[in-house]
Amino acid sequence: MLLPPLTTLGIIDENPMICQGFSVVMHNVSDTFITTFMANNSEEMQQQSLSNPLFPSIMIVSIGESLIDALNSVNWLHQYHADIRVAAYSDNYPEGSKHLLAKAGCIGFLFKNDNKEILLNAIIDILENGSINNKQSNIIQELRNTFIDEKPIGSYYKLLQLVCTDKSYKQIGAELFKSTRTIEEKVSHLCMVQQVNNRLGLMCKAFKKKVGLTIPNLNH
């Protein structure tokens, strides 16, 4: 993939030095990565959003001492800036935190010791596929492995099976002979019915809760 001329990034971290360092690191990864937004916590992020016209296309939320603050940030961004892709960033992830973050709308995980190649590929993944897909932070594979013996159930089993893979909406549409737009609409409806924020949250519920899912007839 050829990177766009400019990709705007934001960082939310309780340590101002990490914010400054992140900006430098990402610019060194690619000079097309520009950090336009920095905040130290969820409250500060919300306050800045009122005056900062440079809200980024990708927001990185650091997982520090307060997982609750990070979850508040992810939830708020999903609710008020749904077009922004939100990824988590941490030294390590407490047990269960990835599932909570995924349900809130997080589309992948970065680690503070990731090298330039991993960071570059992660941003490319986000731009191309809407989520991070690599060996260190493949959230979809991790969720699938966690519930390897469980199978999703629902009215449209095939669609749900495909949603619970790492296939793109375009690939799912091709397999079901439907347009990408149709698949996006059906998945959005499923998310609304099941009260989750995105595909990853839907997947968590499908595997963990074994809920029955209902969607409109795909033949319409």
N, C-alpha and C positions, 0 to 999 in steps of 0.2 A: 504493500500500500504506500502511495505517495502521501506524505503528511500534508495537511492543509497549511496555508501560509502562516496561520496563527491558531494555536489552541490555548484557550485561557483556562487557568487553574486557580483553585482556591484552597486554602489550608485552614483548618480549625484545630488548634493545639494550645494547651494551657501554658506552654513554655514559649515566650516570644522569640527566643533564640532558635528554637526548632522551626518556627515559622520562617524566619529569615534564612535559615540554612536550607529549608525545603525549596525556597524560591531559587537559590543559587544552584542546588543540586539538579532541579528539573530543567533549568536553563542550560546547564552543562550537558544534560542528556540530549537535548535538542534545542537549538536556538529558536525553534518555533513554539516552544512551551513558555508561556508568560504567566506568572502569578499575579493576578489582579485583585485578589481578595484574601485578607488574613484576619482571623479573630481568635481569641483565647478561650472562648466557651460559647455555648449555645445562645445565651442571653446577649452577649456582645455581637454575635453573628446576626441575630434578629434586629438589633438596634442599627447596626451598620447597613443592613439591607434597605433601610428607609432612605439612606442618603448616598449609598455607593451605587452608581449606575453601571459599574463594571462587574456585575455578578458573573461568575465564570461558567463555562460549559461543563466543567468537571470539578467537583468539590471533594477534597480529601479530608476525612474526619479522623483525627487521631484518637486512639483508644488509650487514655491515660488512667489516672486513679479512679475517675468517675465514668463507669460504663453508662450510667443513667444519663449523664450530660451528652455523651456521644449519641445515644439513642434518641434523645430529644432533638438533637441537631438533624439526624437522618430523617426522623418523622416530620419535623417542621419543613425541611427542604422538599420532601416528597409532597407534602400538602400544599405548599405555597409556590414552589418552583419545580414542578414535576418534570420540566424539561432538563434539569440539571442532573447529570449522572454522579452518583455519590459512591465513593469507595472508602473503605476503612484503611487505617495506617497505624501500625503498632510494632512494638518489640516482640510481643507475644499476645495471644488471644486467650482470655480466661475460658474455662470449659463452659460450653453453652452459649458463649457470646456471639459466635458466628451465626447461629440459628436466629437469635434475637435480632441481630443486625440485618440479616437477610429478610426477615419478615417486615422489618421497618422500611426496607427499600434499598438497602445497600447492594451494590452489584458486583462486589468483589473485595479482595483483601490484598493489601500491600504490606511489606515488612520493612522496617527502618534500616535493615542491613541488605536490602535488595541492591544488586549492582545495576549499572546503567542499562545493560541489555534487557534485564527483567523489567525495569521501569518503562523503558521504551516500548517493549512488546505489550506491556499491560495497557498503556495508553492507546496503542494501536488497536488492541482488542476492544477497548471501550468504544473507540471511534467506529470500528467496523461492525462489531457484534453487540455492543451495548452491555457487555460484561467482561470480566477478567477471566482468562482461561489459560492458566499455566500450571506447572507442576507444583509450585509452592502454594498457590492460592486458587486452585480450581474448585470454587464453591459448589458447583453443580455435582462434580464427581464426589466431593466429600459428603454432600448430603445423600447422594445415592448410596455410597458405601455405608453410611451410618445406619441406614434402614434397608440393608441388602436383601433381607428375607421378607420384607413387606412389599406388597404390590398395591398401587393405587387402584381405587375402584370408582365407578361413576357411570353416568348415562352414555358418555362418549369415550369409551375406554381407550380407543386408538389415539384420539387427540390428546388425552391426558398422558398416555404413555410417551408421546412425542414431546409434549411440553416438559416432561420430566427427564429430558435428555439435554445434551449440549447442542442440539441442532438449532439453527437459526429459524426464525419465522418463515423466511423464504424457503428453506429446505423442508420445513413441515408442510407448507402450502403445496409444494411440488409433490410431496408424497401423498397428500390428501386430494390433489387436483383442485386446490382452492388458491385464491390470490393471497399474497402476503397481507394485504389489508384485511381480508376476511378473517384470517387467523388472528391478527392483532385484535380485531373487534371481539372475537369469541373469547380470547384469553382475558381481555379487559373485562368482559362481562363476568367471566368466572371469578376474577379477582374481586369484583364488586360484590357478587353474591356471597363469596366466602370471607369477605371483609379482610382482605390482605392487600398489600400495596403493589405487588408486582408478581411476575412469574415465579421468582424464587420463593416468595412467601406462599404462593399457591402450591408449589412443589413440596415445601415443608409440611403443609397441611395434608397434602395427598398421601405422603409417606407416613407421617407421624400419627395423624389423627384417623386415617383411613375413612375420611368423610365421603359421602356420596355426593357427586357433583352433577349439577344440571346446567345445560347450556342450550341455546336455541338450536333448532334443527339445522345441521350443516348443509342440508340440501336446498335450503331456502336462500 
